Amino acid sequence: MVTKFFPLIFPAPVLEQVRQRLAVADKQVIDETITGFTYAMQAVGYTPSLHQAGCLILSECQNCKSSYATRYEMKHHFYFACPHCQTITKGIFKAAIWNQREENRLITTKGEEFWHSEGRTVYDRKHKQSYEVDERGNLTQDDIPDYVLGRIDTAHLEDAERRRLAWIESAD
């Protein structure tokens, strides 16, 4: 559940652009609340997430409880933004896309295979579990090291995180 919300403030030129787009839009196929808000979000760089059928992904806003929270994407992160309370959530990293890349595979000193997710988090595909890597390279859950799995070279982990940040920055 998302608990952090940030206010959205659109610049005047963006709002004017939205007004112009709404003025020429087919009134039978738009919802002025969602459509206008989506136009503004697109103008500042967000892309709306769509269901396979092509409609927006909506949910209840965890801030104001309206049913118009819309999911958006930008630079490999998901965000939920609400046109009613004019807030946006902190981005949720699309780790599933990142950790499928072969260069993110990390091998422990015991030969166990893990995939870098984000920061110091790695994922075990075989057992479908996430671990945090401590400063000594131990795999931990709830700050309890699992010595049976071995250690991950922290230099390799830091290199994977640098590549992840560069990958995010290079996103269109």
C-alpha positions, -999 to +999 in steps of 0.1 A: +000+000+000+012+035-009+014+060+020+034+088+005+017+114-017+032+145-034+012+175-046+009+180-084+012+215-096+009+220-134+024+251-150+000+276-166+011+267-202+003+230-196-032+239-183-038+261-214-027+232-236-051+209-218-080+234-223-072+236-260-071+198-264-104+194-245-121+221-267-115+201-298-120+166-283-151+145-291-173+151-261-190+117-265-158+098-258-141+117-230-145+122-193-133+157-186-119+149-152-098+119-163-091+130-199-080+165-189-058+152-161-042+126-184-035+153-210-017+173-183+003+143-171+013+135-206+024+171-212+048+168-182+062+135-194+041+107-179+026+079-200-008+064-189-007+027-182-034+008-202-053-025-199-050-049-228-083-036-240-069-001-242-086+016-213-068+034-184-058+015-153-078+031-125-079+024-088-091+039-056-069+068-045-053+059-011-052+096-002-087+109-009-106+076-016-119+087-050-121+061-077-100+081-102-064+073-092-048+065-126-016+046-131+012+063-151+047+053-162+079+072-165+115+060-166+108+024-156+086+034-126+049+032-120+030+061-103-005+066-092-019+101-096-053+114-087-072+143-105-093+149-074-067+155-047-040+165-073-014+142-058+010+116-071+027+087-054+064+080-051+074+059-081+074+021-079+103+006-097+095-020-124+120-045-110+106-074-130+118-059-162+152-050-148+160-082-131+154-103-162+185-089-179+213-114-180+240-089-168+221-086-135+227-122-125+249-124-094+265-156-081+272-161-044+304-177-030+284-209-026+273-209-063+237-197-057+221-175-084+204-142-076+192-113-097+198-077-088+165-058-083+171-024-068+197-009-044+209-037-022+180-060-030+184-092-049+159-118-060+160-156-059+140-169-089+142-205-078+125-199-044+108-166-053+122-146-024+139-113-021+169-106+001+188-075+012+226-077+009+244-063+040+277-044+040+296-077+042+278-093+013+256-116+033+220-122+021+196-112+048+158-112+055+146-091+084+183-083+091+190-120+097+219-133+076+214-166+057+250-180+058+240-211+039+235-191+007+270-176+007+280-140+000+276-117-029+306-096-040+295-061-029+315-045-058+295-065-083+263-055-065+273-018-066+281-022-103+247-036-109+231-007-091+251+018-112+239+000-144+203+001-131+205+039-125+220+045-159+193+023-175+166+043-158+182+076-169+184+064-205+147+055-206+127+075-231 
